């Protein structure tokens, strides 16, 4: 069994099979008890995948990722009953902390080009403003939590983007695309929950979410730091 987690291609096949099973359960089966059986394995697989392939140079980096994945796992379990306002609120808290912990993992002390960051920040800021404006009138008491959660998403986007030139290209692109896909899932989930139904929403939310988190974790696992060039 350990070989599957060490073999990245075999693990990817296993992960997406489990993810698609959960999506089918979500679409075609009653929530209780089937989603509580099918959903947790998606994140448990990612936790084991990271644990067995972790090569973090610093113990804190390992801790941030594990804390993030466990928060995603708890958030996944709570959001199954998202029609309950308390479970929905609690899941939002755990997802927010999950993104914050990944932000800590992606932070670095290397120099970065502020000019390159500004256009990207403007794009994701406009996306967030449009999304929040669209659902604003139906957020009610969730307005502040949603704003905080999306602020952390913006922060994570920026830290993910700033890994460019600090880590190798494959790791950077895996995590960056994962973050973009994750935000698509997050946006569809917000619209579905607070505003209106979206075509293929159940499939898109879970597939984009699972794929996004997988790509982020994979990007961390395959990460290779690029040593800064010196003039001496």
N, C-alpha and C positions, 0 to 999 in steps of 0.2 A: 504493500500500500504506500509505503514511503517513497518508492520509486516514482509513483504518479505525481507526487508533490514536487519532486526534484526535476522531473521532465516537464518543461514548460509547455510543450505542445500537447502532451497527453493531458496535463492539468487543464489547459484551455478547453479541450474537448469535453472533459468531465464537468467543468464549471458551467459551460453554456448548456449542456444537457440538463443539469440540475436547475439552472435558471429558467429554461424553457418549460420544464415540468412545473415549476412554481407558477409561471405565467398561465399555463393551461389550467392549473388548479384555481387560480384567481378568477379566470374567465368563466369556467364551467362548473365549479364545485362550490358548495356552501362554505362560508367562512369558517364556521365551527364544525368539526375540529380541523378540517383539512389544511387551511392556510397556516395554522399553528404548527403543522407537521412539515409542510413543504417550504415555508419561507426561511426559517432559521438556518437550514443547511447552506444556503447561498453565502451568507456571511461567515459561517463557521468554516467553510472551505477556504475562503480568503484569509481568515485568521491562521489556519494551518499552513496555507501556502506561504504566507509571509514568515511565519515562525520557522519553518524548515529551510527557508532560503535566505533568511536574514544575514546580511553582511555589514551591518551598521558599524562604523568605526567608533561611534559614541553610544553609550548605553542610553542616553536621553533620546536619541533618534529612534531607537527600538521601542522605547516606552511610549513616545508620542504616537507612533503608528499603531501599536497594540491598543492604546487607550482609544484612539479614533475608531478602530474597527469594532471594539466592544461597544462603543457608543452607537455606532451604526447598527449593530446587532440589536441592542435594546430598543433603539428607535424603530427598527423594522417590526419588532414584536408589538410595540405599543400602537403603531400606526395601522395595524391590521384592523383595529376597531376605531377608525378615524371618525366615524359618525358620533362617537362619544367625545364631547368637547374637552374633557379632562385628559383622556388618552391622547388626543390630537395635540393638545398643548404640551404634554410631557414628551411626546415624540419629537416635537419641534425643538425642545430644549436639548435633547440628546443629539439630534442631527446638527444643531448649532455647535455644540461642543466637539462633535466629530470633525467638523470642518475646521474649527479653531486649532485642534491638536495637529491636523495635517499641515495647517499653516505654520505652526511652530517647527514641524519637521522640515518644511521647505525653505524656511528662513535661512539666510547665510550672510556672511560678513563681507563677501566679495563686492568690489565696485560694480555699479551698473549704470547704464545710460538712461538718464532721466528723460531725455528727449524721446527715446524709443518707447518708454513706458507711458507717456502722456496720451498719445493717440489710442493705444489699447485701452487705457483706463476710461477714456471718453466713450468708447464704443460700449463697454460693459456697463458703464453708468447710464447711458441712454437706454440700453436694453432693460435695465432694472427700473428706471423711471417709467418707461412705457408699460411694463408689466404691472407695477404697483398702481399706476394710474388706472389701468383697466379694471383691477379688482378692488380698488380703494373703497367704493361705496358699500361693499359687502364684507369687508374685513372685520368690522366691529371691534371687539376687544382684542382681536388678534393683530391689529395694525402695528403696535409697537413690537411684539415678538417677531412678526414677519420682517419688519424693517431691520431689526437687529440681525436676524438670520441672513438676510440678503447683504447686509454690510459685511458680515463674515465671509459670505460667498465672494464678494468683491475683493476682500483681502486675500482670500485663498487664490483667486484668479491671478492677482498681481504677483504673489509669491511664486506661483507655478510658472508664470510668464518670465519672471526674473531668473529662473534656473537656466535660461538660455545662455550658453557660453561658460557656464559653471559646471555643468554635467554634460555627458556625451549626448549626441543628437537623438539616438534611439530612446534613451531614458526621458529626455526632455519632451519629445513628441508624444510618447505614450502617456505621460502624466498630463500634458497640456490638452491633448484630445480627450482624455478621460474627464478632465475638469469641464470642458465645453459640453460634452455629452451629458455629464451629471447635471449641469445647469439647465439643459433642455428638459430633463426629467423633472427637475425641481419646478420649473416654470409651468409645465403641463399639470403637475400635481396641484399647484396653487390655483390655477384657473379652474380645474375640475372641482376642487374642494370648495372654493369660495365664489365662483362665478357661474360657469356653465360647462356642459359636457364638451369634450373634444373628440373628434374622430379617432378611433383606435386607442383611446386614452389608456385603458388598462394594460394593453400590450406595450405601448410606448413608454409609459411611466416606469414599469418594471424592467423592460429591456434596456432602456437608456440608463437607468439607475445602476443596474447590475454591471453593464458594460463599462460605465464611467468609473465606478469604484474599482473594478478589475484592472482597468488600464492605469489608474493612479497607483495602485499597489504594485502592478507589474513594472511600472516606471521606476518605482523606488527600489525594487529588487534588482533590476538590471543596471542600476545607476553606477556610473564610473565618473569620478571627479576629474575635471580638467585642471591640471596644474597651471597657475598663472605664469605667463612668460615674464622673464626679467631681462633688463637691459645689460646686466653684468654677466 
